[in-house]
Amino acid sequence: MRMFEPKALGTMAPATKLVVYGILGLWTLIVLFPLYWVLITSFKLPIHVFDGPNYLPFIDFLPSLHAWRYIFLDLGRDTFRPYGNSLIVAATSTALAVTAGTLAAYALSRIEFRPRLLSIGVFLLVMSAAIFAVAHSGADWRIAAASGVALFVLAARATRRLPSPQLGNAEILFWMISQRILPPVVAVVPIYVMLQQVGLLDTRSALVLTYTTVNLPIVVWLMYDFFISIPRELEESAAIDGASRFRIFREIVLPLAKPGLVATALLVFILAWNEYLLALFLSTVKAQTIPLLVAAQNATRGPQWWYMSVLITIMILPVIVLTIVLQRFIAKGLLLGALKG
Amino acid sequence: MKTARLAEWMDRHSGPMFVLPAVLLILAFSIFPLVISAWLALSQFRLGIGGYEIRFVGLLNFKKLLTGSQQFHFLGTFAEIPLLGWLIVALVFGALAVAARRYATFGRASVIGVAGRLISFPLIGALAVLFATTLGGQIGSLSTTLFYVIVGVTLQFLVGTGLAFLCAQNIRGRSFFRLVFFVPLMVTPVGTAYTFRMLADTTVGPFAPILRGLGLGNFAWASDPWTARLVIVLGDSWQWIPFIFIVMLAAFESQPRDQVEAAQVDGASTFQIFRDITWPSVAPVAATVVLIRVIEAFKIVDLPNVLTNGGPGIATESLTLHAFIEWRALNLGGSAAIAYLLLFVATVLCVSFVNMVVVPMRRSRQ
C-alpha cells in the first residue's frame, strides 16, 4: 500500500486526499457551527441561554417555540412589514441597478464617448451654485435645479467651439467604478437632507434609489468585464442587417450575458438585502428593514438573543433558497470577464 | 409615422441613452452629496433656539482631528516606537524604495504616474510611521481601520484562495463544498456581529468550557484592545472569505488543463505546477478580487459597532464608526471631516493598488 504516492497522474495520493478532506471538513464545521448556534438559540428559553452553554436540543435543553411565537404572532405585523420592506427594496433596487448598470457597461464597451472636460467643469460649477443657493439662501430646490439645468445647456452651447481636452471611455468607466470607493458615511448626511427636502425620508423609494446608486458601480464593473469578453461578430452582422442598437442589445447581447447577469444580480441582491448603515440613517418606522429589526432586539434589557436568532434565521433562508436555485450561474458568472482577460 | 421617427431618433442617440440613467443616478446620489459634504466638513453645526445654524469655520474640523483635541481619537496617542513598529517602518520603506527603483528603471514613466507616486508614496510612508509611533501608546481610528483592512484582507485572501485551490482539485462533493462555503456571505453583517458576540461569550458561549479548561476562564477578550480587534477581524473574515473563495475557485477551474497535464507527464512537482502555470493564470483575478475586498473593507462599521461598541475605550473604532459616533453627537462638521479623510486615504491607496498591482498583472498576461 503506497500511502504517499498517487495511483495515477492527476489524482492525489491517499495521504494527501485525507489531508485535503480534513481541511475542507474542518472549514465546513467553521462555516456551519455559528449558524447551528443561531438556529438552536432561536429555540432556547432565556434560562437555557444564561445557565451556561447548552449544545444539543432535547438532551441539554428542551426546545421551545416561544421566540418564534413572539416574532410571528405577538410582533406579527411589526415583523412582516420590515420583512416586506426588505424584499421590495432589495428586489427593486437590484432590478434597477442591474438594468442601469448593464446598459451603461454595454455602451461603454461598444460605443466611443468623448465628453469635453470643459462641459463637465461648467456642469459642476453650475450645480454647485444651485446647491449653494438651496442650502445657504433657502431657495426652492425645484427652481434651483431647473435653472441650473437651463444655465448648463446655455453655457454648453456657448462654449461648444472653445478648445477643450476630451475624456474617453476609460475615464468614464473609472469614474463610475471609483464611486464604490466612496464610503457611504461620506454621502449619507447630505442624502438625508436631500431626501428630507423632497419629502422622501423614511420611504421605500428613498432606500431603493440609494441602494441602486451604491450598487451600480459593482454592476458596471462586473458587466463591463463580461461584455468585452463577448465576441462582437454577431452584433456587427446584425447591425449590417439593419437591427437597431436596442434590438441588438435585447436579442443578442443579453442572452449571451445571462450567466454574468444572474451572478451579478445575486451579489447585488445580497448586498442590498443585508445593508445596515444607510437604512439606519434613512428609515425609522415605515421603511424599516430587517437588519434594523435585528439590531433593535438589542434592547435596554440587553440583547434578546432568542428573538435575534429567529430573525437572523428567517433572514438567511430566502437568500439560501435563491442561491441554490441560481447556483450553476455563480461560479461561471462572477468575474468571468476578468478570467478571460 | 411619428413613432418610427422617434425610434430612429432614439437609435441615433442610443449611446447617451444607454449611459444616462447610470450617470444621473451617480450624480444625484454620489456627486451632489459629496459636494454638500465638503461644505459640511468646512463648517460647524450648532443647535440653537428654534432650529440650527451652520457656520463656516474653514479647516478647523480637520485641524482638530490632525493636531487638536481629537488627535488622540483619529491619529492616536504617540509613544516610543516598539520593535514591531521599527520592523513595520523598515518593511514599508523598503517596499517603497524597491517600487520607486523599479518604476524609474523599467517603468514607462509619465507625468501623471510620477505625480501620483509623489502623493501615494509619502502617504503610505506617513501611515506606516503613524502606525509605528502610536503602537506603543494607543492607535487611533485611522490606524485601526488600516489594521482591519490589511490584516483582514490578507487573512481572507490566504484562506479563501487556499480553500478554492483545494476545492478545484479532483475531489468528490465539490458542489456541496461550494454551496456551504458560500453561505456566510448571505448573513447580514449585523447578524454576523451578534452571532460572534454569542460565540465569543466567555461564560455562556459554546467555547467557554474550552477556555475554562485552558485556565482562561476569566479572560475577557473585549477589554483588551488587541484581542478585541482580532475578534472583529475574525468575524469579518468569516463573512468575506466566501467571496474570495467563490471567485478564486472559478479562476482555478478555468486554468489551462492541457498545460497542467503536460507538466504532470513531464514529472513536474505540484509546487512547480502551481508556481509556473496555475498562479500566473489566476494572478489577474486575484489582484481584482483583493482590490474589491480592500475597497469594501475600508467601510467596516457593523462589526465593531455591535461586537464591542468601539471599545475598550476607542480601541476598535473604525473610521466609519468614528464618523457615525460624531454624527450621533450632532457634530456634523467633524463627522464629515472624518469621512473626507477616510475618502482621501481609501482613494489614494486603492488607486495606487490599481496602478501598481492590478494593471501590471493584467498587462503582463496579454
Interface residues (C-beta under 8 A of the other chain):
Chain A: L9 G10 T11 M12 K17 V20 Y21 I23 L24 W27 T28 I30 V31 L32 F33 P34 L35 W37 V38 T41 V49 F50 D51 G52 P53 Y55 T99 A100 G101 L103 A104 Y106 A107 L108 I111 F113 L124 M127 S128 I131 F132 A135 I172 M176 S178 Q179 R180 I181 L182 P183 P184 V185 V186 A187 V188 V189 P190 I191 V193 M194 L209 T210 T212 T213 V214 L216 P217 V220 S244 R245 F246 F249 I270 W273 N274 Y276 L277 I290 P291 V294 A295 N298 P303 W305 M308 L311 I312 M315 I316 V319 I320 T323 I324 Q327 I330 A331 K332 L334 L335 L336 A338 L339 G341
Chain B: A7 M10 D11 S14 G15 F18 V19 P21 A22 V23 L25 I26 L27 A28 F29 S30 I31 F32 P33 L34 V35 I36 S37 W39 L40 L163 L166 C167 Q169 N170 I171 S175 F177 R178 L179 V180 F181 F182 V183 P184 L185 M186 V187 T188 P189 V190 G191 T192 Y194 T195 F196 R197 M198 L199 T203 V204 G205 P206 A208 P209 W238 I246 V247 L249 A250 A251 E253 S254 E261 Q264 V265 P284 V285 T288 V289 I295 F298 K299 V301 D302 V306 L319 T320 A323 F324 W327 L332 S335 A336 A339 Y340 L342 L343 A346 T347 C350 V351 R362 R365 Q366
